[in-house]
Amino acid sequence: MTAPVLRSPLSRWPGWQHLPRDARDTLFLLGVIAWTILPHLQRLPLWCALLTGAMLLWRARLALVNGALPNRWVVVACLVLAVGLTLWTFRTLLGKEPGVTLAVVLMALKTLELRARRDTFVVFFLGFFLVLTHFLYSQSLPVAAAMLVSVWGLLTALVLAHMPVGQPSLRQASTLAARTALLGAPIMVLMFVLFPRIGPLWAVPQDLLSRTGLSNSMRMGSVAELALDDSIALRIRFKAAPPPPKSLYFRGPVLSRFDGTEWRALAPAFSVGMRAQAIGSPLPESLKRPAAPDSAHRAWAQRGEANLRVTGTPIDYEMTLEPTRLTHLPLLEATVAAPDIAGMRVFGADDLQFLTGHPVYERLRFSARAHVEFTYGPTQPRTDLQEHLELPSGQNPRTLAWATALRSNPAHARADAGALADAVLRHITRGGYTYTLAPGEYLGSDAIDQFWLGRREGFCEHFAASFVVIMRAMGVPARIVTGYQGADPVPEDGFYVVRQSAAHAWAEFWQAGIGWVRADPTAAVAPERIQRSINLRPEPGLLAGAVGNVSPALLARMRILWEVVNNRWNQAVLNYSRGDQFEILQRLGLRSPSWEDLAVLLVGSLSLLALAGAAWAWWDRHRLDPWNAQMEQLRRALTRLGLPAAAFESPRVLAHRVRSRFGAQGEPLARLIDRLELQRYGRAARDKPQASLTREFVSAARQLPAPPR
């Protein structure tokens, strides 16, 4: 007895070309739907992904076996189950996440109801809607490319639904869909360029909300976590020669409150005017304008001004800032005035911070001016300096004792704050401290003791925090500044790239007669980090490590190429603004463009395109389908042979009539008519008729006897 041969389901696959048209078109549509839903899987509940996949596979099986669709009650039961699970998961049916979840389930459910043509059109509508929902979460270049493929696939399925006869190939339908989309591309570009720029219509894309970055607080190890993030924080382009890497400090939140484990920012005091005093280089009046606080910030404006004093040549720069989720703008130290950002108010604070009225959830592009040689702050003691001396009681006793011993040293009896800071920095340089990305956890309220007199291993925040605690213990006001330091050494597309891995923490102390002075303990233990912007790097991933081991230069080039392409996408598409629209109008000759000019140009351009489309439709209406032209030629030839043919008669009927009338003599003409039948209705139907077929009709008809008169 022969053992039965087990066959896999794939062994029964008839081949894509041999599937019935309904099954092929359905499977193609299901594939497009799956591709459209795929990027959503990372944020959909697990039950939604499983239920959607099961329904799509079920529908695919029914298409392959030509099975009956489930009855209405099964679909209703699935819908009720999905609504219940959505309500259980999100506790509501309103909002972005529940809405997208239900839209995905409804799309899968609708595929189980493809009984009529109208059902197919509903699926197309839901598919295009799902494409739009992706941009509520991300507007990146990969998502845009993936959704472009989805739109092409949906248009191809739509074209197939409008081709009711024969079995046109997918290549034919996809080519027609691409051609149709290209015809609509000018309107799409025109709307993008001229349609008024407005804020987000729905919600902020989720990729902007989920980015890591700076924070309003700092714990031991929090900045080190950012070193694992190689994403881009900002791009900067200098109008002239760039400053050296050691001068590239981008100022973020300033942290002064310390509870023993965490550093937090004080409530900012907004400067009514930065009032920068340039020595040897007067500032333009536009940069001297004060950034006046609004009513919500006016209460904080009593603590004084930044009193910024700058020297040297100013540095003009252009910055593209990625979303930060903070109200802080990490501008180059020391930017002398608030940048002009369309639709956003920016305020200068007395500690050189620049803050906005609301968190930055969108990509910003602006220009500003800075001086890297500066001093600022009060030069004489002031009551508000006392808050920069506070330390939690009963914590880090060994560090406080060490600071007391250093301060009481006869060598420092008359030392000012600058000399004391130099002494602490020399101790870091000579004390065997290690700058590392993985120093381990410092737990408890005596973490400064553990670092300063114990392990002596840390990242920038460990050195900055310990420095500030010691300076405060010696009676010197001090605080922590967070932000970014340095940039990639080679510019990309004209911009220097500052990554999240360049996140940094340094210190400031107050010195009488000078003001606030920057002190960076990291430069004492790892000077290459500051002098040449060499960041500590985490271990690369498996793929990046393999490519890097084979060719480090190739990996670097691939990364630079991708970031250049991504930057151009950001600059040309995502950062396209009202200012860019008005700049286009100025190039067209309008000196003072306005919204009215923009509206007139948009309406006029759309009207011209509409007239061009109407003219093309009129011309196309009077064209004759090439296949119909061949049928008309055939009818005339048959009429001359005494076989009049009606317009509604198919080629198969006409071929049968020729065989009945002329027998074997009429077989050549009948075969040509059969070819015409296959050309239109056969499995391998052609997009364009064969030009030689008309001539063959005439030649074959002439060989048959004409009817007697």
C-alpha positions in Angstrom: 0.0 0.0 0.0 1.4 3.3 -1.1 1.6 6.0 1.6 -0.4 9.1 0.8 1.5 12.1 -0.5 1.0 15.2 1.6 0.8 18.4 -0.4 1.1 21.8 1.0 -1.5 24.5 0.1 1.1 26.2 -2.1 1.3 23.1 -4.3 -2.3 23.7 -5.3 -1.7 27.3 -6.2 -2.8 27.6 -9.9 -0.5 30.5 -10.6 -1.4 34.2 -10.6 -2.1 34.2 -14.4 -4.5 31.3 -14.2 -6.7 32.6 -11.4 -10.3 33.6 -12.2 -10.4 37.4 -12.5 -12.7 37.9 -9.5 -10.3 35.9 -7.3 -7.2 37.7 -8.7 -8.7 41.1 -8.2 -9.9 40.3 -4.7 -6.5 39.0 -3.6 -4.8 42.0 -5.1 -7.1 44.3 -3.2 -6.5 42.4 0.0 -2.8 42.7 -0.4 -3.1 46.5 -0.9 -5.2 46.7 2.3 -2.7 44.6 4.3 0.1 46.9 3.1 -1.8 50.0 4.1 -2.6 48.6 7.5 0.9 47.3 8.1 2.6 50.5 9.5 -0.3 50.8 12.0 0.4 47.4 13.6 3.1 48.9 16.0 0.5 51.0 17.7 -2.7 48.9 17.3 -3.9 46.7 20.2 -2.8 43.1 19.8 -6.4 41.9 19.5 -7.0 44.4 16.6 -4.0 43.1 14.7 -5.0 39.5 15.2 -8.7 40.0 14.4 -7.8 42.1 11.3 -5.3 39.5 10.0 -7.8 36.6 10.6 -10.5 38.4 8.6 -8.2 39.2 5.7 -6.9 35.6 5.6 -10.5 34.3 5.8 -11.5 36.5 2.9 -8.5 35.4 0.8 -9.4 31.8 1.3 -13.0 32.4 0.2 -11.6 34.1 -2.9 -9.4 31.1 -3.7 -12.0 28.4 -3.2 -14.9 30.6 -4.6 -16.7 30.1 -1.3 -19.8 31.9 -0.1 -19.4 35.0 1.9 -20.5 34.9 5.6 -24.1 36.0 6.3 -24.8 39.4 7.7 -25.2 38.3 11.3 -21.6 37.0 11.4 -20.3 40.3 10.3 -22.5 42.1 12.8 -21.2 39.9 15.6 -17.6 40.7 14.6 -18.4 44.4 14.6 -20.0 44.3 18.0 -17.0 42.3 19.3 -14.6 44.9 17.8 -16.5 47.9 19.3 -16.6 46.2 22.7 -12.9 45.5 22.7 -12.1 49.0 21.6 -14.2 50.4 24.4 -12.5 48.0 26.9 -9.0 49.0 25.6 -9.4 52.8 25.4 -12.4 53.4 27.7 -13.9 55.5 25.0 -14.8 55.4 21.3 -13.7 59.0 20.7 -10.2 60.2 19.9 -7.4 59.3 17.5 -6.4 55.9 18.8 -9.9 54.4 19.1 -10.9 56.0 15.8 -8.0 54.5 13.9 -8.5 51.1 15.6 -12.2 51.0 14.5 -11.3 52.2 11.0 -8.8 49.3 10.6 -11.4 46.7 11.8 -14.2 48.2 9.6 -11.9 48.0 6.6 -11.3 44.3 7.2 -15.0 43.6 7.9 -16.0 45.3 4.7 -14.0 42.9 2.7 -16.4 40.2 3.9 -19.2 42.1 2.3 -17.9 42.5 -1.3 -21.1 41.4 -2.9 -21.7 44.4 -5.2 -19.7 47.0 -6.9 -20.8 49.7 -4.4 -19.2 47.6 -1.6 -15.9 47.7 -3.5 -16.1 51.5 -3.7 -16.7 51.7 0.1 -13.5 49.7 0.6 -11.6 52.1 -1.7 -12.9 55.0 0.3 -11.9 53.4 3.6 -8.5 52.6 2.1 -7.8 56.2 1.2 -9.0 57.3 4.6 -6.6 54.9 6.3 -3.7 56.3 4.2 -4.5 59.8 5.7 -4.5 58.4 9.2 -0.8 57.5 9.0 0.1 61.1 8.8 -1.5 61.7 12.2 1.3 59.7 13.6 4.2 60.4 11.3 5.1 62.6 8.4 8.5 61.1 7.7 9.8 60.3 4.3 9.5 56.5 4.7 5.9 56.8 5.7 5.2 59.1 2.7 6.9 56.6 0.4 4.9 53.6 1.8 1.6 55.5 1.5 2.5 56.5 -2.1 2.6 52.7 -2.8 -0.7 52.3 -1.1 -2.4 55.0 -3.1 -1.0 53.5 -6.3 -2.3 50.1 -5.3 -5.8 51.5 -4.4 -5.9 53.4 -7.7 -5.0 50.2 -9.6 -7.8 48.3 -7.8 -10.2 51.1 -8.7 -9.2 50.9 -12.4 -9.8 47.1 -12.3 -13.2 47.7 -10.9 -14.0 50.0 -13.9 -12.9 47.4 -16.5 -15.9 45.0 -16.5 -14.9 43.0 -19.5 -12.1 40.6 -20.3 -9.2 40.0 -17.9 -6.9 42.9 -18.1 -3.5 42.4 -16.6 -2.4 44.0 -13.4 0.4 45.6 -15.3 -2.1 47.2 -17.7 -4.2 48.5 -14.8 -1.3 49.7 -12.7 0.1 51.6 -15.7 -3.2 53.3 -16.3 -3.5 54.1 -12.6 0.0 55.7 -12.6 -0.8 57.6 -15.7 -4.0 58.9 -14.2 -2.2 59.9 -11.0 0.5 61.8 -13.0 -2.3 63.7 -14.7 -3.5 64.9 -11.3 0.0 65.6 -10.0 0.0 69.3 -11.3 -3.1 70.0 -9.3 -1.6 68.4 -6.2 1.6 70.4 -6.6 -0.4 73.6 -7.2 -2.5 73.1 -4.1 0.6 72.3 -2.0 2.4 75.4 -3.2 -0.5 77.9 -3.0 -3.0 76.6 -0.5 -2.8 78.7 2.7 -0.5 77.3 5.3 -2.5 76.6 8.5 -1.7 74.6 11.6 -2.4 70.9 12.2 -6.1 70.2 11.4 -6.3 67.2 13.8 -3.6 66.2 16.1 0.2 66.3 16.4 1.9 63.4 14.6 2.8 60.8 17.2 6.5 60.6 16.1 6.9 64.2 17.2 5.5 63.3 20.6 7.5 60.2 21.2 11.0 61.7 20.6 13.5 61.6 23.3 15.3 64.8 24.1 16.1 67.4 26.8 13.9 67.7 29.9 13.0 70.2 32.5 14.7 68.0 35.1 17.8 65.9 35.5 18.8 62.8 37.5 22.1 61.0 37.6 22.2 59.1 34.3 19.4 60.9 32.4 21.7 62.7 30.0 23.7 59.5 29.4 20.5 57.9 28.2 20.3 60.5 25.4 23.8 59.4 24.2 22.1 56.2 23.0 19.8 58.2 20.7 21.5 59.1 17.5 18.6 60.9 16.0 18.9 64.5 14.9 18.1 67.3 17.4 18.8 70.3 15.2 20.6 71.4 12.1 22.5 74.7 12.0 24.0 76.6 9.0 26.3 79.5 9.5 26.3 82.5 7.2 30.1 82.8 7.5 32.9 80.7 8.9 31.6 78.4 11.7 33.0 78.8 15.2 35.3 76.1 16.6 33.6 73.0 18.1 34.5 74.1 21.7 32.3 77.2 21.2 29.2 75.3 20.1 27.1 75.3 23.2 23.4 75.2 22.6 21.6 76.4 25.7 18.6 74.5 27.0 16.9 74.3 30.4 18.8 75.8 33.3 18.5 73.8 36.5 18.9 75.3 40.0 16.7 73.4 42.5 18.2 70.3 44.0 16.3 67.9 46.3 19.2 65.5 46.7 18.3 63.2 43.8 16.9 65.5 41.0 17.6 68.9 39.6 14.8 71.1 38.4 14.4 74.5 36.8 13.4 77.6 38.7 10.4 79.5 37.4 11.9 81.7 34.6 12.2 85.4 34.8 11.4 86.9 31.4 13.6 89.7 30.4 11.7 92.7 29.0 14.8 93.2 26.8 18.0 91.3 26.4 19.7 94.7 26.1 22.9 93.2 24.7 25.8 95.7 24.9 28.1 94.9 22.0 31.7 96.1 22.4 33.2 97.2 19.1 30.3 95.8 17.0 26.9 97.7 17.2 23.8 95.5 16.9 21.1 96.2 14.3 17.9 97.9 15.7 15.9 94.8 14.7 18.0 92.7 17.1 17.6 95.2 20.0 13.8 94.9 20.1 12.6 93.5 23.4 10.8 90.2 23.4 7.9 91.4 25.6 6.3 88.8 27.8 2.6 88.2 27.6 0.3 88.5 30.6 1.0 84.9 31.7 4.7 85.6 32.0 4.5 89.2 33.3 4.7 88.1 36.9 8.1 86.6 36.4 9.6 89.8 34.9 10.6 91.4 38.2 13.9 89.5 38.8 16.0 91.6 36.4 17.4 91.4 32.9 20.1 89.2 31.4 22.5 92.1 31.2 24.3 90.5 28.3 27.7 91.9 27.4 29.2 90.7 24.1 32.5 91.1 22.3 34.0 89.9 19.0 32.3 89.3 15.7 28.7 88.3 15.7 27.7 84.9 14.3 24.6 84.8 12.1 23.1 81.4 11.7 20.0 79.5 10.5 18.6 76.7 12.5 16.2 73.9 11.8 15.0 72.6 15.2 13.3 69.2 15.5 10.3 68.9 17.9 11.4 69.1 21.5 8.1 68.8 23.5 9.5 71.6 25.6 9.0 75.4 25.7 12.8 75.9 25.5 14.6 76.7 22.2 18.2 75.3 22.4 19.8 78.3 20.7 23.5 78.9 20.3 25.1 80.7 23.3 24.8 83.6 23.5 22.0 84.5 21.1 21.3 88.2 21.5 17.6 88.4 20.7 14.6 86.3 20.3 14.3 84.8 16.8 11.3 85.7 14.6 9.2 82.6 14.2 5.9 82.8 12.3 2.9 82.1 14.5 5.0 81.8 17.7 6.0 84.2 20.4 9.5 83.8 21.8 10.6 85.3 25.1 14.1 85.9 26.4 14.8 85.0 30.0 17.3 86.5 32.4 19.4 83.3 32.3 19.9 83.4 28.5 17.2 80.9 27.9 14.7 81.5 25.1 11.2 80.1 25.7 8.0 79.9 23.7 4.4 80.2 24.9 3.6 76.5 24.2 5.6 73.3 23.8 7.3 72.9 20.4 5.5 70.0 18.7 6.5 70.9 15.1 9.7 71.4 13.2 10.9 75.0 13.3 13.2 76.9 11.0 14.5 80.4 11.8 17.5 82.7 11.8 19.3 84.3 14.7 22.5 86.0 15.8 24.9 85.0 18.6 28.2 86.0 20.2 30.4 83.2 21.5 32.4 85.7 23.5 30.2 87.2 26.2 29.5 87.7 29.9 26.1 88.2 31.4 24.3 88.5 34.7 24.6 90.8 37.6 28.1 91.9 38.5 27.2 92.7 42.1 25.6 90.5 44.8 21.8 90.3 44.6 19.2 88.7 46.8 18.1 86.3 44.1 21.5 84.7 44.0 20.7 83.1 47.4 18.6 80.4 45.7 21.7 79.2 43.8 23.3 78.3 47.1 20.7 76.0 48.5 21.5 72.4 49.3 19.4 69.7 50.9 20.3 69.2 54.5 21.8 66.0 55.8 22.9 64.7 52.4 26.3 64.1 50.8 28.2 64.8 54.1 31.6 63.7 52.8 31.4 65.9 49.8 30.4 68.9 51.9 33.3 68.1 54.3 35.7 68.0 51.4 34.5 71.3 50.1 34.8 72.9 53.6 38.4 71.6 53.8 39.2 73.0 50.3 37.7 76.4 51.2 39.6 76.6 54.5 42.9 75.7 52.9 45.3 78.7 53.5 46.1 78.7 49.8 42.5 79.6 49.1 42.0 82.1 52.0 41.6 85.0 49.6 40.6 83.1 46.5 37.7 84.4 44.5 35.0 82.2 42.9 37.2 81.7 39.7 40.2 80.5 41.7 38.0 78.0 43.6 36.5 76.7 40.4 40.0 76.2 39.0 40.9 74.2 42.1 38.0 71.9 41.7 38.7 71.4 38.0 42.3 70.6 38.7 41.2 68.0 41.2 39.0 66.4 38.5 41.9 66.3 36.1 44.4 64.8 38.5 42.0 62.7 40.7 41.7 59.6 38.5 38.1 60.3 37.3 36.8 58.4 34.2 34.4 59.8 31.6 32.1 56.9 30.6 28.7 56.2 29.1 28.0 53.4 31.5 29.0 54.4 35.0 26.4 52.3 36.7 23.6 53.5 38.9 24.2 56.0 41.7 21.3 55.4 44.1 20.1 57.2 47.2 20.4 60.7 48.6 24.3 60.5 48.8 24.9 59.9 45.0 27.3 62.9 44.9 29.4 61.2 47.7 29.4 58.0 45.8 30.7 59.6 42.6 33.0 62.3 44.0 34.8 60.1 46.7 33.9 56.6 45.6 33.6 55.2 42.1 34.8 58.3 40.3 33.1 57.2 37.0 30.5 59.2 35.3 29.0 61.0 32.4 28.7 64.8 31.9 25.8 65.2 34.3 27.7 63.5 37.2 30.6 65.9 36.8 28.4 69.0 36.4 26.2 68.1 39.4 29.1 67.3 41.7 30.9 70.6 40.6 27.8 72.7 41.4 27.3 71.0 44.8 30.9 71.6 45.8 30.8 75.3 44.7 27.6 75.9 46.6 29.1 74.2 49.7 32.0 76.7 49.4 29.5 79.6 49.3 29.6 80.3 45.6 26.3 80.5 43.7 26.2 77.8 41.0 23.8 76.0 38.8 23.5 73.4 36.0 22.9 74.2 32.3 21.7 71.5 30.0 21.6 71.5 26.2 23.9 70.3 23.4 27.5 70.7 22.8 29.3 70.3 19.5 28.1 69.0 16.1 29.1 66.5 13.5 32.4 67.6 12.0 31.4 67.6 8.4 28.3 69.5 7.2 25.6 67.7 5.4 23.9 69.7 2.6 25.3 72.9 4.1 24.0 72.2 7.6 26.0 71.0 10.6 24.1 68.2 12.4 23.6 68.2 16.2 22.3 64.9 17.4 20.6 63.9 20.6 23.8 62.0 21.5 25.4 65.5 21.8 23.2 66.3 24.8 25.4 67.8 27.5 25.3 69.2 31.0 27.7 71.9 32.2 27.9 74.3 35.1 27.8 78.0 35.7 29.1 79.8 38.8 28.7 83.5 39.8 31.7 85.7 40.2 31.6 89.2 41.6 32.5 91.9 39.0 32.0 89.5 36.1 28.6 87.7 36.4 27.8 84.1 35.5 30.8 82.2 34.3 30.7 78.9 32.3 32.6 75.9 33.8 32.6 72.6 32.0 34.0 69.8 34.2 33.8 67.4 31.2 36.5 69.4 29.5 38.8 68.6 32.4 38.4 64.8 32.3 37.6 64.4 28.5 38.9 67.4 26.6 38.4 65.7 23.2 34.6 65.7 23.9 34.6 69.5 24.0 37.6 70.4 21.8 36.7 68.1 18.9 33.0 67.1 19.6 33.9 63.4 19.9 31.0 61.8 21.6 31.0 58.5 23.4 29.3 55.9 21.2 27.1 53.0 22.3 27.7 49.6 20.8 26.2 49.4 17.3 23.3 47.1 16.4 23.8 43.8 14.6 23.2 45.1 11.1 25.1 48.4 11.6 27.9 46.5 13.3 28.2 44.0 10.4 28.2 46.8 7.7 30.6 48.9 9.8 33.0 46.0 10.2 33.1 45.3 6.5 33.3 49.0 5.5 33.0 51.8 8.0 33.2 54.3 5.2 30.3 52.7 3.5 28.2 52.9 6.7 29.1 56.5 7.2 28.3 57.4 3.5 24.9 55.6 3.7 24.0 57.4 6.9 25.0 60.8 5.4 23.1 60.2 2.2 19.9 59.2 4.1 20.2 62.3 6.3 20.7 64.6 3.3 17.7 63.2 1.6 15.7 63.4 4.8 16.9 67.0 5.4 15.8 68.1 1.9 12.4 66.5 2.5 12.1 68.4 5.8 13.2 71.7 4.3 11.2 71.5 1.0 8.0 69.8 2.2 7.5 69.7 5.9 9.0 73.2 6.5 7.2 74.8 3.6 5.6 77.9 5.2 3.7 81.1 4.6 7.0 82.9 4.2 7.9 80.5 1.3 4.6 81.2 -0.3 5.1 84.9 -0.2 8.6 84.5 -1.5 7.2 82.8 -4.6 4.8 85.7 -5.2 7.8 88.1 -4.9 9.6 86.2 -7.5 6.6 86.5 -9.8 6.9 90.3 -9.5 4.7 91.2 -6.5 6.5 93.6 -4.2 4.2 93.3 -1.2 2.3 90.0 -1.6 -0.8 89.4 0.5 -3.3 86.6 1.1 -5.5 88.2 -1.5 -2.8 87.8 -4.1 -2.2 84.2 -3.1 -5.9 83.4 -3.4 -6.2 85.1 -6.8 -3.3 83.1 -8.1 -4.6 79.9 -6.7 -8.1 80.4 -8.1 -6.8 81.5 -11.5 -4.4 78.6 -11.8 -7.1 76.1 -10.9 -9.5 77.7 -13.4 -6.9 77.4 -16.2 -6.4 73.7 -15.3 -10.1 73.1 -15.2 -10.5 74.7 -18.7 -7.6 72.5 -20.0 -9.3 69.4 -18.5 -12.6 70.3 -20.1 -11.0 70.8 -23.5 -9.2 67.4 -23.2 -12.5 65.7 -22.1 -14.3 67.3 -25.2 -11.6 66.0 -27.5 -11.5 62.6 -25.9 -15.3 62.3 -26.2 -15.0 62.6 -29.9 -12.3 60.0 -30.2 -13.3 56.5 -31.2 -12.3 53.4 -29.3 -9.7 51.6 -31.5 -11.4 48.3 -30.9 -14.8 49.8 -31.8 -13.2 51.2 -35.0 -12.1 47.8 -36.0 -15.6 46.4 -35.3 -17.1 49.2 -37.5 -14.6 48.2 -40.3 -15.7 44.6 -39.9 -19.4 45.4 -40.1 -18.8 47.4 -43.3 -16.9 44.4 -44.8 -19.7 42.0 -43.8 -22.3 44.3 -45.2 -20.6 44.2 -48.6 -20.7 40.4 -48.4 -24.4 40.5 -47.8 -24.1 39.8 -44.0 -25.4 43.0 -42.3 -24.4 43.2 -38.6 -26.1 45.1 -35.9 -24.2 47.2 -33.4 -25.2 45.0 -30.5 -24.0 41.7 -32.0 -20.8 40.3 -30.6 -17.8 39.1 -32.7 -18.6 35.5 -31.8 -22.1 35.8 -33.4 -20.6 37.4 -36.5 -17.9 34.6 -36.8 -20.7 32.0 -36.6 -22.6 33.7 -39.3 -19.6 33.8 -41.6 -19.0 30.1 -41.1 -22.6 29.3 -41.8 -22.7 31.3 -45.0 -19.3 30.5 -46.6 -18.2 27.3 -44.9 -14.5 26.4 -45.3 -14.0 29.3 -47.7 -15.0 31.8 -45.0 -12.8 30.2 -42.2 -9.9 32.7 -42.6 -12.2 35.7 -42.0 -14.0 33.8 -39.1 -10.6 33.2 -37.4 -9.8 36.9 -37.7 -13.2 37.7 -36.0 -12.3 35.2 -33.3 -9.0 37.0 -32.7 -11.0 40.3 -32.4 -13.2 38.5 -29.8 -10.1 37.4 -27.8 -8.5 40.8 -28.1 -11.4 42.3 -26.2 -12.7 39.6 -23.9 -9.9 37.0 -23.7 -7.7 36.3 -20.7 -4.8 38.0 -22.4 -6.7 41.1 -23.5 -4.6 43.8 -25.0 -4.6 47.5 -24.2 -4.3 48.5 -27.8 -5.6 46.5 -30.8 -3.2 45.1 -33.4 -3.0 47.6 -36.2 -2.6 44.8 -38.9 -5.9 43.2 -38.0 -7.9 45.8 -40.0 -5.9 45.2 -43.1 -6.4 41.4 -42.7 -10.2 41.9 -42.5 -10.2 43.7 -45.8 -7.9 41.2 -47.5 -9.9 38.2 -46.2 -13.3 39.7 -47.2 -12.1 40.4 -50.7 -11.4 36.7 -51.2 -15.1 35.8 -50.6 -17.7 36.0 -53.3 -19.9 39.1 -53.2 -23.7 38.6 -53.1 -25.5 38.7 -56.5 -27.2 41.9 -57.4 
